[in-house]
Amino acid sequence: MRRRLLVIAPDVVGARMAGPGLRFVAIARALAPHVDVTFASGVAGSGVVDFDGSDVTAVEYSSREELEVLVERTDAIFCQFIDTNVARHAVESGTRIIYDFYNALPIETIGAERISGFDTAPDKDREFAELLRYFRFCCITGSLFVTSNERQRDFWLGFMMASGGLIPSTLDARDEKDILPLLPFGMENHEPVRSRAGLRGSHGISEDDFVLIWAGGIWDWFDAETPIRAVAALSQDDPRIKLVFYGTEHPNAVIGRPKAVDRARSLAQELGVLGTQVIFLDAWVPAAERADYLLDADVAVSAHHPSLETRFAFRTRILDHFWARLPSVVSEGDWFAEYIRDEGLGLVVPCSDVDAMADAIGRMASDAALRSATVERIDAVRDGWRWDATTASLVHALTDGWGALQPGRVPADDAGVEMPLVSQRRSAFRERVSGSRLGGAYRSIRRR
């Protein structure tokens, strides 16, 4: 029996997409040959999605009632965020919910500068508590959960036990791979093709320059400053070295431009390299065009601060490094740093070490043989990262493994927290209200 799957997009989808949008579109494409896929988008700012000829039915929704109708027409839901009332309705109607835990969001959020638009400790604590309530709800109502790597799986297993989602009766002789199979971010099945010059010949970048690319956004936990300082130092002797940031303005207007981008630009300006050695591309590169930029680069760079987030992170941008066959220069401490070091896919440097970063970039820039050997090793691992490979566990669960999918449970108490269908719109409104006199009065009343 061919199952029906409803994929609910957690972020803006369309021409310009960040990691969550790219992931859900790619998973819908990969699953379409195996199950009947309906792709539902309801986040403000979303547009038409190109599914590249895949047999995916795309729909839009704008209310809980519309989403509940879609739920009634499917066998399973794949989602990251969902209105808890809709989730309860799904469980009661026998629909299986598969939650995407591909990032350890509580870990990512706890150290963020702002949570739901709030930046004071009491407000952040309150919003964080709501986030934990939501994930406790997920752990109880879900039939299956997917995550990105072994570190994250250990985190989520502990969270599930503490939440009451994993108890003796639900364990039922299963092991961790049955409860939390791995579904990491993947690499495109097709090869990248340059349709035009993305960087060279513009932005002050010539054919002879050595181009480093930062292939994604600059979020709170990233360290753009160390590569900027390294490039500024190297450019004194080798002005060919250029660093490009091509994801500065998130396609979701609620997120917009992080403060970390402004700090990075200010540092580049202070060092006298803004617009010359360090280039920031405004807006967000459309998903279908990012190959033009990646293929114009020589090496990809990703750096982060040492933090709790780093320990459990899975840097999705690294898959674009592999896709474009780019050697990586990365900070140590996360899962991918270990993988890149073990497989010889680039150079790994200590966090916040400008000299080590400059040395690694300098080695890549001056040693063509090193780059060539690194690309050969990248070629050896690429196929294992394609979406057809990374989604294999979910394909199995929805086909041959369907009978092992346990139904979720409706929480006995009020463990859930309502996640509005248009949460991004509400967040934008709350952020505006938070900074007004009304927001101050509300917080004062709530504290009392």
N, C-alpha and C positions, 0 to 999 in steps of 0.2 A: 504494500500500500504506500503510495507516494504521499508523504506528509506535507502539511501546509505550515509555513513559517512566516511570522510577522516580524520584520526587523524595524525597530523604532529608532530613528536617528537621534543621538543625544546632543547634537550641535548643528550649526549652520551647514547646509549642504548646497552644492551647486557648483558654479565655476571656481569660486575661491573657497577652499576648505582647509582647516587645520587638521591636526592628527585625528581627533575623534570622528570627524566627518569622513576623512579619507578611509579610516578603518572600517566604518560601517558600510560604506559604499562598496569597498573591496570585498568584504565578507558576503554581502548580498550577491555580488557577481559570482564569487567562488562557490556558493551554495546552490545557485540556480540550476545547475545540471542535475542536482540530486534531490531537491525538494521544491515545492511551489512557493516562491518567495514573493511576498508583498512588502514593499519598502515604504514606510510611513514617515513623513517629515512634518513637523509642526513648530519648529523653532523660527522665530522672526528673522527675516533676512535670507531665508533659504530660497534657492532657485531651482531650475530644472536640472536634473542629474542625468549625465550621459552614462548609461550602463553598457556601452560598447557592444550592443547587440545581444547582451545577455537577456534571458527570458525572465525579467523582473517586472512586476507590476508596481508602478510608483503611484502613491496616493498622498494627499495632504489632509491634515485634520486641524481643527481649531477649537475643539471642545472635548471635554471628557466623554460626553455622550457619543461623539463620532468615533473616538478611540475604542470605546466599549463595543461598538458595533463591529469594528475590525477584529477585536479580540474574540468575539463570538463566532467569527468565521475562520478561525485558525486553530491548529493543533498545539503550536508552541510560539512563544514570544522570545525574541532575542533583544535585550535592552541593557542600558546602563542606568538610565534614570526613567522612572515611570511614576505617574500619579498613583499613590498607594491605594486609592479607592478603585482604580482600574485593576491594579494587581490583585486586590481582594476579589473582585468580580471574576478575574481570570481563574484564580484558584478554586473558587466556588463552582465554576462552570467546568472544571476539569482540564483547563488549558495549562500546559507546562510552561513555566517561566525559566529562561536561561539568562542569568545575569552575567554581564561582562565586567569582570574585575581585573581588566588588563592593566590598570595602574592602581597602586595602593593609595587611593585618594585620601583616606584619613591621614596617612603619613605625609602626603603632599600638601595637604591643607593646613596641618597644625603649625607649620612654620611660615605660612604665607603672610605677606605684608597686610593684605586685606582679605576678609572672608565675607562673602555676600555684600561687598561694598563697605563694610565696617572695618575700622582700623584701630579702635581702642580695645584694650584687653578684655573688659567685661563683655563688650559686644561680640568680639571674636570668640570668646569662650561660649557664649550663648549660641551663636550660629554653629560652632563646631559641635556642640552637644546635639543640635538638631540633625547635623550630618550623620553623627554616630547613630542616632535613633533610626534614621532612614536605612543605613546599612544593616542594622540589627533586624529591621523589618525584611530586608532582602534575604538575609540568611535563613529566615524562617519560611518565607513564601517561595523560595526558589527550588527548582528541581535539579538544576545543574548550574555550575559556576565555572567560568574559564578565566585563566590568568596568564601572565606572560613568562614567568621564570620560576625557578625553585625557591628563591628568596621570597618572592611574593606569595607563593603557595604556602610557605610556612607561616607567613604573617596572616593570611586569610583563614587558614585552618585554626589558628589560635583565636582569631576574632569570631569565627563561627561557633567554636565551643563556648566562648564567653557569652555569646549572644543567645545560646539555646537552640541554634540552628542545627548543630551537630550533637546529637545525643545517641545513646545506645540503640534505640529503635530505628533511627535514621542512618546510622553507620551500617548496620545490617551486612556485615562481612565485606563491605567495600573497602578499597584502599584509597590513598590520596589521589591516585590518577583517575579513579571513578568519580570522585566527588569534585575535584578541581583539575580537570585536564588542562594542559597548556595550549593556549592559542595566542602566541605572541603576534606582535605587529609583523606584517609581511612585506615582501618586495613584489613589485609589479610582475605579472607573468610575462608580459612583453618586454622587449628591449627598449631602452630609451633612444629616442630619435630626435635629432636636432632639426627643428623647422626653420630656425633663424638664429642669428647670433644674439645671445641673451646678455652677455657682458662685454665681450671683446669688440672693440670698435666703438664703444660708448662708455659712459661713466668714467672717462679718463683711463680706461684699461686698453692696452695695446696687445697685439698678438704675441709680443715677446715677454709680456709680464708673467710672473709666477703668481697664480691666483689661488687664494685660500677662500673657501666658502663656508659660511655658518648656515647650515641648511634647515632653518626653522626659526621659531620665535625666541625671544630673550625673556625668560620668566624669572621669577624671584630667586629661584635656586640655582640659576646659571651664573657663570662667571665670564662675562664678555670682556671684563677689564684686563685680565691676564693676557689673552691673545692680542688685545689692542696694544698694551705696553710692549709686548714682545715684538710685534710688527713695527712699532715706532722705533724701537732700538735697532732692529735689523735694517730698516730702510735707510739708516744713515750711511751704511756701506753698500746696500743693494736696493736701490729705489724701485726695482722691478717687482718687489714683493708687495702684493695688495691683498687686503682682507675685505670680503663683502658679506654684509648681513642682508639677507633677502626676505626676512619675515618680521617686520617691525610693527605692523598694524593688523591686529587679529581680525579675521573676516566677521566675527561676531561682534557687533557694535557695542554690546554690553561690556565686553572685555577690553576692546580698543587697544590702546598702546600702553603697555606696562611701564611702570616707573623705571624699571631696569634699562629700558631703551634710552630714556632721557639721560640716565647716569652714564651709559656707555657713550652716547654722543658727546656729552659734556667733557668726558675724559679725552676723547679723540680730538676735540677742539682744543683743549688745554695743552695737549702734546703736539699740536700743530700738524696733525695728520688727517683731520676730518676732510673728506672729499678728495683726498689725494691718495694716501696709503690705506685709509679705512673708509669704505663707502657703505652708506646705509641706503637701501632702496625703500622708499616710502610705499605704503600700502602692503598688500600681500600678493605674492606671485600666484596666479591661477594654477590650479593643480595640473591641468593639461599642458602648461607651458614650463613647468619647473625643470624638465629635461634640458631645455635650452640654456638654463643657467648652470645646472650641475655639470653639463658636458663642456662648459667653457672654463671649468675650474681644473686645477691640478691636484689639489689636496683638500680634504674636508676637515674642519676643526670643530670640536665640541668641548666645552669646559664648564665645570660646575664647582660650587663651594663644597667643602666637607660638611655634611649635614645628615640628619636622619633621613631626609628625602633621598639623598644619594644612595644610601645603603639599599633601599628597596626600589630604586628607579629602574625603568627600562626605557632607554633613550630611543624613541621611535625614529628620530632623524637619522640614526645610524643606518637604517635600512636603505635610505636614499644614497648614503655613501656607497653601499654595496651595489645598488642598482646601477649607479653611474661609474662603478669600478674605480672609486677614488680611495687612495690610502687615507687613513684617519690619523689625526693627532688629537688625543683625548686626555682628559684628567682621569686619574685613578680613583678607585673607590666604589664604582658601581659595577653591575653585572657585565655590562658590555665592555668595560675596560679590561676585565679579566679575560673575556672571550677574545678581544682584539689582540691582547698580549699573547695568549696561548696559541692562537692560530696565525700570528704574524701578519695581521691585517693593517698594521700601522704602528705608531709610537705612542706610548703611554707615559705621562709625566705626573709628578706630584701636584696636588691641588695648590693653586695660587702661587706657583713657583715660576716667576717670569723668566728667570735665566734658563730653567729647564725647558720651558715652552719655546723660548727663542732658539735654543739649541736644536730642539726637535724640528722646528720649522726650517731652520737653516740647513739641517741635514737633508731634509726632503727636497729643499730648493736646489741644493748643490749636487745631489747624488741621483742621477737618472737611473742608475742600475738598482739602487735601493727601491725607487718607485716602481720600476718594472717588475722586480721580484715580488713586491708587495701585491701588485695587481694580479700576478699569476696565482698567488695564494687566495686572493679574493674570488677569482674565477672558480676555485675549487670548492667554495662553500656556498656560492650564490643560489644554486638550485634548491638547496634545503631551506631557503628563506622565502621562496616564492609563495604567494597566497594560496596556491593549490596545495602546497605542503603544510603550511602553518595551520590551515583550517581543517586538516584531516581528522582531528579528534572530534570536532563538532559535526562533521559529515557523518562519522560513525555513530555518534549519539542520536542523530536524527534519522538514521536508516537502520543498520543492523543492531544498534544498541538501544533502540527505542523502548523495548520492554523493560530495560533496567532503570529508566527514568522515573524516579519516585515522584508522586504528586507533592506539591508544596502544601504548607499548612497555613491556615489563617491564624494570626497571633491571638492568643487568648486574652491578652491585655492590650493596652494602647501602645504597642511597641513601635508602631509606624508613625511617620510624620508626612503630612500631605506634601507631595512634590508637584506643584502646579504644572499643567501641560505647557504653559508659556512662561516657565520660570525665569527665562532670560529677560522677558519684558518686565516681570515683577521686580527682578533684581535691579534693573535700570531705574525703575520708579523709586525703589527703596533707597538706592544710592543717592538720588536727587533729594529725596525727603530727609535722609539721614543728615545731610549737610545744612539743612535749613533750621530755622528756629523751631518749627514743628517737630523735627527730629529730636532736637535737644529736649523739648518738653516731653516727648514720648518716652525717651530713655529715663528721664527723671522720674516719671510716673511709674515706669516699669521697675526701677530700682526700689521705689517705696513699696 
